[in-house]
Structures are given as C-alpha cells and as structure tokens.
Amino acid sequence: MRRIMLSIAYDGTEYAGFQLQKNALSIEEVVNRALLELTGEEIKISGASRTDAGVHALGNLAVFDTESRIPAEKFGYALNERLPEDVKIQWSNEVEPGWHPRKQKSRKTYEYRILNRAMPEPNVRHNTFHYHYALDAEAMNEAASYFIGEHDFTSFASIHSTAETRTRTIYVAKVVKQQDTLTFRVTGSGFLYNMVRIMAGTLIEVGSGKRKPEEIKTILQGKDRNLAGPTAPACGLTLMQIELEENS
C-alpha cells in the first residue's frame, strides 16, 4: 500500500466545504470520485485543512492510500482529466505510509480579499467580498498587528469550535491596499473554526470607524466571542498555502 499526497486548488463557491457531507457536495467527494474512476479503488482522501462552505484554496494538502502502480507524480495529471474545472490538483508525490500533513508542524497562510468601492465587480465576485462603505486600510493594518504573537483566540473562534486549546501563534498579519482592493493576509501555526473570517469581520469594523485598532488587545484578553465582530462572508477567504516545517 502506497500513500500519495496531493496539493489541491479549488473555487469553493459551489461546495459545502472540503470535508464529506451527507447531503451536499464537497471537495473531498469530487476528488474521491475521480480516484475511483482512475484506480477502481474506493479511496477516501484526508485533508490537512477542512475549509468551510464557500471558502477557496490554492494549495490545500491531502493524502490517500492506494494499491495503484501509477507513478506518484502522474496522479495529478490523471486526476485533472477527471475533475471539474473548479477543482484541480497542483502536484502529487509519494510520502511514507502513515504520514499525514495534519500531524506535521506547519504554517498556514490565508488571505481575505475585500473589494472596497461603491459598485461590485462581477469578475471577482467568487473570491472577493464587496463592501461599499469606505474603509481605512491604515487603521485596519494597525489593528491586524495586534494579532501577531501567541494568543488565546477564543474571542475569534466560532462557538461551535471543538478545539481542545484556543491558543495559536500568528507570524504575519497585515492589510494591504491595492487600488480598490484590501487584502488581509495572515500566517499562523493553525486556525480555529471561522477564526480568519471573524478576524476579517472585526477588521472591517475597525476600517469603518466602529472600533479603534487598539481594541483588538481588549478583545483578545476578554476571551469571549461576543466581544469580536461578525463572521465575514466565506467568499472572500482563500487558503493560500500550507508550509510544512522540515524534519517535523
């Protein structure tokens, strides 16, 4: 039995998230179907990040076990011939049996994109949240800086989060403005359920003048979901990459 790792990119607009769902289509389901067609085996992939409904990815990682003799690097090409246009493999390789990306130390990078202008732009509607009130990018960037470091992120986690610990380390958190698009980029050791979207929703409140940047410190210290802002819409969120630490 061999274990193969895949890097998967997808537009999550039409999917109920990465993980298998009983009554809705998921990324995992369409990849499993493609693997069945390719190998004849009932294969279930296991992902590194279980992105939510409507969230996108440029490089989510997943592994699966197979008896197939197809060269590891060829799986990506073969699967892409069988996958829909909104789900594509970026690369594939072989890893040790039992190896799983969720068990490795890693850094995950997400971006939340906001189109900040009066009128929406149809061509970016799937991966950008349109917010038509003016936002102060400098204030948002200042607020984002308070996320950097090791903190208890209970205030920025969904009440449905089941994580044993709410402590996470954030290495990069910044807001960059390019023309009429604001991008919140955040890199961390891991993220809680809805964490990045709640961070983004809170930063939008800062940008609109409803909060001051330094309030982020108070929200973190409060460890109460009710203190933070709303959960920003899923359409603006993309998992950019998962960097695995060497020798982990």
ABEGO torsion letter per residue (X at the ends): XBBBBBBBBBBAAABAEABBBAABBBAAAAAAAAAAAAAGBBBBBBBABBBBBGBBBABBBBBBBBABABBAAAAAAAAAAABBAABBBABBBBBBBGBBAAABBBBBBBBBBBBBBABBBAAAAAABBBBABBBBAAAAAAAAAAABEBBBAAAABBAABABABABBBBABBBBBBBEABBBBBBBBAEBBBGAAAAAAAAAAAAAAGABBAAAAAAAAAAGBAAABBBBBBAAABBBABBBBBBGX
